[in-house]
Amino acid sequence: MNPEYLIIHTAAFEGEADVETVRQWHLQRGFTDIGYHFYIRRSGLLQEGRSEFIKGAHCRDKGMNSKSLGICFEGHHNMEDWTPEQEFTFGSLAKYLMTKYSIPVRNVLGHRETGANKDCPGTRIDMDEVRNKLKTLI
């Protein structure tokens, strides 16, 4: 897979949930693995989900599963902001992936921006602000 987009998600869970917890949620829903490629804990710890070389299961809208990498943040971002640690980790990860795959800043989208009937990555996350911050890193 040669991804053209990064799609940003929230776990939409107020408690603690590591990548293995989310993997179990997805397996219980009938997925073959966790749907996301990367998971960022509140502490800033980056955890790998499914391999970045395998089609995701995080965003069906506009065929994004086959042309994007999914990045999920621990927390419920209708109720809380990203932590500074999450922002730092995301900036580093996004810069790396955007450079590796030649993904332009305009192709970093919140799940809701793909046409999904969701708030994801959360109503407290302003994706225009996220993209503007990424422009300063590239």
C-alpha positions as CSV (number, residue, x, y, z in Angstrom):
1,M,0.0,0.0,0.0
2,N,1.2,3.5,-0.9
3,P,-0.9,5.8,1.4
4,E,-2.0,9.2,0.1
5,Y,-3.7,10.3,3.3
6,L,-3.4,10.3,7.1
7,I,-6.8,9.9,8.8
8,I,-7.0,11.0,12.5
9,H,-9.3,9.3,15.0
10,T,-10.3,9.3,18.7
11,A,-10.7,6.2,20.7
12,A,-13.9,7.9,22.1
13,F,-13.3,6.3,25.5
14,E,-12.7,8.3,28.7
15,G,-10.7,5.6,30.5
16,E,-7.4,4.1,29.9
17,A,-7.1,2.0,26.8
18,D,-3.9,0.8,25.2
19,V,-3.5,-0.6,21.7
20,E,-4.3,-4.1,22.8
21,T,-7.5,-3.0,24.4
22,V,-8.6,-1.3,21.2
23,R,-7.5,-4.4,19.2
24,Q,-9.8,-6.5,21.4
25,W,-12.7,-4.1,20.8
26,H,-12.2,-4.4,17.1
27,L,-11.8,-8.2,17.2
28,Q,-15.1,-8.4,19.1
29,R,-16.7,-6.3,16.3
30,G,-15.6,-8.9,13.7
31,F,-12.4,-7.1,12.5
32,T,-9.4,-9.3,11.7
33,D,-7.1,-7.0,13.7
34,I,-7.1,-3.4,15.1
35,G,-8.3,-1.1,12.4
36,Y,-5.7,1.6,13.0
37,H,-2.0,1.6,12.1
38,F,-0.8,3.8,15.0
39,Y,-2.1,4.6,18.4
40,I,-1.0,7.5,20.6
41,R,-1.5,7.2,24.4
42,R,-2.2,10.2,26.6
43,S,1.4,9.9,27.8
44,G,2.6,10.3,24.3
45,L,3.7,6.7,23.9
46,L,3.3,5.6,20.3
47,Q,2.0,2.1,19.8
48,E,1.9,0.2,16.5
49,G,-1.5,-1.2,15.4
50,R,-1.7,-3.1,12.2
51,S,1.3,-3.0,9.9
52,E,1.4,0.2,7.8
53,F,1.8,-2.1,4.7
54,I,-1.6,-3.7,5.3
55,K,-4.9,-2.0,4.3
56,G,-6.6,-0.4,7.3
57,A,-10.1,-0.9,8.7
58,H,-10.6,2.6,10.1
59,C,-12.4,4.6,7.4
60,R,-14.6,3.2,4.7
61,D,-15.7,6.5,3.4
62,K,-14.3,7.5,0.0
63,G,-12.3,4.2,-0.1
64,M,-9.9,5.6,2.5
65,N,-9.0,2.2,4.0
66,S,-7.1,1.4,0.9
67,K,-5.3,4.7,0.5
68,S,-4.6,6.0,4.0
69,L,-3.0,5.3,7.3
70,G,-5.1,5.5,10.4
71,I,-3.8,7.2,13.6
72,C,-5.9,7.0,16.7
73,F,-5.5,9.0,19.9
74,E,-6.4,7.6,23.4
75,G,-9.1,9.6,25.0
76,H,-12.5,11.0,24.1
77,H,-11.9,14.2,22.2
78,N,-15.4,15.5,22.5
79,M,-14.5,16.0,26.2
80,E,-10.8,16.5,26.3
81,D,-8.0,18.0,24.3
82,W,-5.0,16.1,23.1
83,T,-2.3,16.2,25.7
84,P,0.9,18.1,24.9
85,E,2.7,14.7,24.8
86,Q,0.2,13.4,22.3
87,E,0.6,16.5,20.2
88,F,4.4,16.1,20.2
89,T,4.3,12.4,19.3
90,F,1.7,13.1,16.5
91,G,3.9,15.9,15.1
92,S,6.9,13.6,14.9
93,L,4.9,10.7,13.5
94,A,3.1,12.8,10.9
95,K,6.2,14.5,9.7
96,Y,7.9,11.1,9.3
97,L,5.0,9.5,7.5
98,M,4.3,12.6,5.3
99,T,8.0,12.6,4.2
100,K,8.2,8.9,3.7
101,Y,5.0,8.7,1.6
102,S,5.0,12.2,0.1
103,I,1.7,13.0,1.8
104,P,0.8,16.7,1.5
105,V,-0.6,18.5,4.6
106,R,-4.0,19.0,2.9
107,N,-4.3,15.2,3.0
108,V,-4.2,15.0,6.8
109,L,-7.9,14.6,7.6
110,G,-10.0,14.0,10.6
111,H,-12.3,11.0,10.1
112,R,-15.4,13.3,10.0
113,E,-13.8,15.2,7.0
114,T,-14.1,12.1,4.9
115,G,-17.9,12.2,4.9
116,A,-18.3,9.9,7.9
117,N,-21.3,10.7,10.0
118,K,-19.1,11.0,13.1
119,D,-17.5,13.7,15.3
120,C,-14.2,11.8,15.1
121,P,-11.5,12.8,15.9
122,G,-13.6,14.8,18.4
123,T,-15.3,18.1,18.5
124,R,-12.4,19.6,20.5
125,I,-10.0,18.9,17.7
126,D,-9.8,21.6,15.1
127,M,-8.3,19.9,12.0
128,D,-7.4,23.2,10.3
129,E,-5.3,24.1,13.4
130,V,-3.7,20.6,13.3
131,R,-2.8,21.1,9.6
132,N,-1.5,24.6,10.3
133,K,0.8,23.3,13.0
134,L,2.0,20.5,10.7
135,K,3.0,23.1,8.1
136,T,5.5,24.5,10.6
137,L,7.1,21.1,10.9
138,I,7.6,20.3,7.3
